Amino acid sequence: MSLKIIKEAVAGKKMMCPKCEKPIQKFEKYAETVDAVREGLGFTDIDSRGSRVTLTCGNEGCDWTERTEFWSQYITD
């Protein structure tokens, strides 16, 4: 779910760079984060409610890049 939101925000130019205030051009190294793992007899449950991604501005003259779990703060409506 998070990957879809990130892809749509970048493609729709709704994810903004905090440094130059222009749309972020790319993202990479997307990964789901694991909050908890529970194991029992024949039972394994994994809670994964977050994701981490590397955002890169990519606009001319701006070298901003950040690896973050809080990527949603860069999305504008």
Secondary structure per residue as TSV (DSSP state, phi and psi in degrees):
chain	resnum	aa	ss	phi	psi
A	1	M	-	360.0	-46.1
A	2	S	H	-62.6	-40.9
A	3	L	H	-60.5	-41.3
A	4	K	H	-62.3	-43.7
A	5	I	H	-63.2	-43.9
A	6	I	H	-63.3	-47.0
A	7	K	H	-58.0	-45.8
A	8	E	H	-65.4	-39.5
A	9	A	H	-66.8	-41.4
A	10	V	H	-69.2	-46.5
A	11	A	H	-63.5	-37.2
A	12	G	T	-85.6	4.1
A	13	K	T	56.4	39.4
A	14	K	-	-104.9	-1.8
A	15	M	B	-104.1	114.6
A	16	M	B	-104.9	141.9
A	17	C	-	-73.8	130.4
A	18	P	T	-73.3	-17.8
A	19	K	T	-85.3	-53.9
A	20	C	T	-104.0	-7.4
A	21	E	-	63.4	25.1
A	22	K	S	-107.4	165.4
A	23	P	B	-61.9	138.2
A	24	I	-	-68.8	135.8
A	25	Q	-	-91.4	-28.4
A	26	K	E	-156.1	162.8
A	27	F	E	-139.9	157.9
A	28	E	E	-156.9	173.4
A	29	K	E	54.6	46.0
A	30	Y	E	-70.4	136.9
A	31	A	E	-150.8	137.2
A	32	E	E	-75.5	141.3
A	33	T	E	-97.3	149.9
A	34	V	-	-107.1	122.2
A	35	D	-	-87.5	-39.8
A	36	A	E	-158.0	147.8
A	37	V	E	-127.3	126.2
A	38	R	E	-118.9	130.4
A	39	E	E	-126.9	144.3
A	40	G	E	-146.5	-163.2
A	41	L	T	-69.0	102.5
A	42	G	T	69.8	19.3
A	43	F	E	-134.3	127.0
A	44	T	E	-134.4	130.6
A	45	D	E	-130.5	130.2
A	46	I	E	-120.8	126.1
A	47	D	E	-95.6	121.4
A	48	S	-	-134.4	100.3
A	49	R	-	-112.8	-0.6
A	50	G	E	-135.2	178.7
A	51	S	E	-151.0	158.2
A	52	R	E	-127.0	140.9
A	53	V	E	-148.6	151.1
A	54	T	E	-98.2	119.4
A	55	L	E	-101.6	138.7
A	56	T	E	-131.2	126.5
A	57	C	-	-58.6	-62.0
A	58	G	-	78.6	0.3
A	59	N	-	-81.4	151.9
A	60	E	T	-58.7	129.3
A	61	G	T	83.9	0.3
A	62	C	-	-122.2	123.2
A	63	D	-	-108.6	19.2
A	64	W	-	-65.4	133.3
A	65	T	E	-149.8	146.3
A	66	E	E	-152.8	138.1
A	67	R	E	-98.7	118.3
A	68	T	E	-146.2	153.3
A	69	E	S	-95.9	-12.4
A	70	F	-	-105.7	43.9
A	71	W	G	-64.6	-25.4
A	72	S	G	-66.0	-20.4
A	73	Q	G	-69.1	-15.7
A	74	Y	G	-92.8	-3.4
A	75	I	B	-88.8	130.4
A	76	T	-	-108.4	155.7
A	77	D	-	-88.9	360.0
